[in-house]
Amino acid sequence: MRRIVVLSSIAAGAAVLAGCTPAAQEAPSPGASSTTASVPAVTADASAAAAPSPGTSVVAGEPTTAYIARAKAAEVTVLTEPGGAEQVEIAAADVLTVPDQTPLVFLVDQIQGSWVEVYLPVRPNGTTGWISADDVVLSATDFRVDVSLADFELTVWNGDDVVLATEIGLGTDELPTPGGVYYVRELLQPPDPDGAYGPYAYGLSGFSPVLDEFAGGDAVIGIHGTDDPGSIGEAVSHGCIRLPNDVITELVEDIGIPLGTPVYIEG
């Protein structure tokens, strides 16, 4: 079993997955505690794929390898261009602050010398910014997640090998699951494995394109289980991606994709 990331409190999950819960169900309260006793501790390091050195010029987009930047501290300065003075405007001041023991990670878009361009978990979706390579630890992973909106299918790759393929539930036409490039920002274990989010929930770096907030939290897109198996293969959610509970459990406990894993959502 690979090591996985779990928050000690579901409070962040109430925001991360705020856009996922059907209106007839109640979102987790910010004070609720998650169950973590049976879950291994946290690491964001990825696979045996070699990470680039800070002085190397690299452009992401290789077919099987993605690079992950893990901040060395609880906060990191993000600039609009390498070595520039202007910082990226962040909607929520705490979005680049580590919650609890969760590592602060980013998906790398490109590396230029001593500067790393990363995808940011902020609005608008797809926003990038530049971080000094001295402020992060670089690693690599051959894992990636492909989501086909047209086929209602999620596929997990490890290099050229498919390690998981499953039918999924998606957002409605009015509350769609947004396409784009995202990454796994955090993993949560809800307090009730039979609840709306199932036994596990990944928070992604993207947001609902139509909802500003939901149930008192930001409408962040997630990948999670469900208490409604009949919703798999249907457009029923507020934008999140639903997996059968046994599949999300396999993805977390047996496959163990790391934080920073890229998630490509296509029509």
Buried (B, 14 or more C-beta within 10 A) or exposed (E): EEEBBBBBBBBBBBBBBBBBBBEEEEBBEBEBEBBBEEBBEBBBBBBEBEBBEBEEEBEBEEEBBBBBBBBEEEEBEBBEEBEEEEEBEBEEEEBBEBBEEBBBBBBBBBBBEEBBBBBBBBBEBBBBBBBBBEBBBBBBBBBBBBBBBEEBBBBBBBBEEEBBEBBBBBBEEEBBBBBBBBBBBBBBBBBBBEBBBBBBBBBBBBBBBBBEBBBEBBBBBBBBBBBBBEBBBBBBBBBBBBBBBEBBBBBBBEBBBBBBBBBBBEE
